[in-house]
């Protein structure tokens, strides 16, 4: 006859797994928000940790009315996570890169769109342009790059950084550089000290790559479609309270 304690242990384990997959991950592990000028909508940058059944995190962008509290079951997810122009109350122009498609020839990576489409979410026109990713491995034009800066200035449309110098990466910026709002995220502490400013930028240009057929040879003037991520670190302590969340992702407390 089966040991009743074994049955209880098995039942407890199964119940625990069920609770883990269904409830544990209802709270995001990170949540950022940017507001849109002249609109009651807000854009969320969210991340939920993977559960027992799936190890992959659930990440993306969502748009909600500002009067509605963010929760997993209310997500109205955007089709991709890069704005090619500052989001407005009526239109989001976005770029989606088809990563993981493993392009097999040069012709699979084009410096022109693979396709374009539109859809509506919360009465906002979402215009998406899709590109295939790079055939081969880009070197200095995409990936993570790091810089330092002294101070910033925010306007309605952009964020300007001053006395910028490079720490790591292939791209050089001028001492003063500006970025259009939409793809800017402030990484700060609970005391509002900025650790770094993250800025994403889609790169669609010709540059140097390592081809799969020539893994040890740098081949110039090849199509590159990918994402560059810039980390800007303040040289001295700066508070994130000096920035608004209009067009800039800030941490939701």
N, C-alpha and C positions, 0 to 999 in steps of 0.2 A: 504494500500500500504506500502511496506517495506520502512523503513527510509534509504535513500541513504548513510547517514553517518555510519550506522551499517554495510552496505556492504563494505565500504572503510576500516573500522576497522578490519573486518573479513579478508579481502583480505591482509591487511598489516600484520596481525598476521601470516597467512599462508605463506606469502612470507618470513617473518622473520624466521619462523621455517625452511623453505627450505634452506635459506642462512646459518642458524646455522649448520644444519646437513651436508651441502655440502662443506662449505668453512671455517667455524670457526676452524675446527680441522685439517686443512691441515698443520699447523705448529706444530711440536712436542713440548710437554711440557718439555721434556728432551731428550738430544741427546749426546751420548758418542761414541768415535771411537778408535779403535786400529788398528795399521798397522801391516802388516805381513812382516817379513824379506825376502828380495829377491823376492818381489812380488809387482805388481801394484794394488793389491786388498786391500781393507780396510773392516773391520767388524764394523758395527754400532749396538749399543745398544739403541733402540728407545722406546719412549712412547708418544702416542697421547691420549689426554683427551677424555673421552666419550662424546657423543653429546646428543641432545634432545631426539632422538629416543632410543638410547642405553646408559645406564649409565656406562657400563664397558669400561675401558681404553683399548687401542690397544697397546700392548707391544710385544717386541720380538727382535731377532737379524736378521740383514740383511747383505749381502755382495755385494759390488759394486766396480767398477773400480774407482781408486782414482781421475781420471780425470772427473768423473761425480758427480755433486752436488747431495746431498741426498734430496729426496723429496718423498712424500707419494706414488705418482704414479710410482716411479721407484724402489720401494722396491722389492728385491729378497730375500724373507724371508728364514732363516734357519729353519729346522724342530724343533729345540729345543734350549736351551740357556745355555748349560754347555759343556765345552770342557774337555774330559778325558786326553788329551795331548795337548801340545802347538800347536796351529794351524800353519801349514806350507803352502807354496805356492801351494802345490798340494793335500793336504789332511787335512780334519778336522775330528777328532775322537770325537764323542759326545755321551752323555748319556741323555736319556729322561726318566723321571719318570712319570708314569700314576697316577697323583693325581686325587682326587675326584671320584675314582672308588668304594669307600666304600667296601674294601675287607671284606668278611663275614666270612672267616675262616682263620686259621693259614696258610693253604696251599696256600692261595691267595697271600701271601707275600713270595717270594722266594729269596734266596741269589744267584740266577742265573738269567740270562736274560730271559725275557718273549719272546722277539724276537729280531732279528737284521736285518737291511736292509741298502742298499746304494743307493745314488742318486748323480747326478751331478748338481752343480750350478756354473755358471761362470767358467766351466772347472775344478772345484775343486771336488775331490771325497769326498763326505760326508758319513761317516760310522757312523750309529746310532745304539746304543744298548739300548733297552727299558727294564725297570723294573716296576713291580707293587709297589705301595707305601706300607707303613706299615699297617698291620692289628692292629688297636688300636692306642694308643697315645704314641709316644716316649717321653722320659723325658729329659735326659741330653745330648743326642748325636746329636740332630738336633735342628733347630731353631736358634734364634739370640743369639750371645754371644759377649761380649765386652771386650776390652783389651786396655792397654796403651803401648807405646813404645817410645824410645829416638831417634833412627835414623834408616836409611835404607841403603841398598846397592843393586844396580841393576846390574845384569849380562844379557847376551844374552838370557838366559833360565829362570831366576828366579828372585824373589825379596826376600831379606833377611831383617828381622826386628830384632832389638837388644834391650836388656833389657825389654823384654815383661813381663807384669804382668796382671793378670786377674782383671777385674772390675765386670763382671756379666756373668753367664753361667756355664755350667757343665764341660767344657773341660779345662784342664790345658795344657799350652804349655811350652816348655823349654824357658829359657831366650833368646836364639837365635833360630829363626825359619825361614825356607825358604818355599816359595810357587812357584810352577811352573807357568809360565805365561799363560794367557788365560782367567782366571776367576777373574782378579784383576781390580777393578774400583777405581779411585781417585775422591773423593767428595771434591771439593774445592770451594773457593769464586772467585768473579771476580778479586780479587787481587792476586789470585793464592795461597792463604793460605789453606793448607790442613785441612779440618775439620775432615775427617777420611778416612781410606783406607778400602774399602769393598772387602772381599774375600769370594767367595762361594766355598763350597766343598761338593760333593756328599758323603753320608755316606751309606755304604753297609756292615753291620756287625751285630753281635748279641749283644743285649743290653737290658736294662730294659724298659718295656712298661706297660701301663695300658690297659688291654684288655676290649673290650665292655662288655664281660660277667663278668668281675671283675673290675669295674671302680674305686674301692677304694683300690685295692690291686696291689702293684708293683710286676710284674712278671718278673723274671730275665731270661737272656739267650734266648731272643726271636728275631726273624728276624726283623731288622730295615733297611728300605730303605727310605731315605729322604735327605733333603738338610740342611746343616749347613751354616749359614751366620755369618762371623766374622767381627766385626768393630774394627779397630785398630786406636786409637786416639793418636796423637803426644802430648807429655807432654809440649813441647815448640813449638813455631811457626816454621813450615817448609813449604817451597814453593814447589808447584807441578812442577815448572819448573826444579827441580832437577831430574825429571824422564822423560824418553822418553815415546812415545805412541806405541812402538813396543811390542805387547803382553799385553799391559796395556790399559784399557779403560780410556780415558781422555775426559773431557768436550769439546764439539764443541762450539765455540763461535759464 
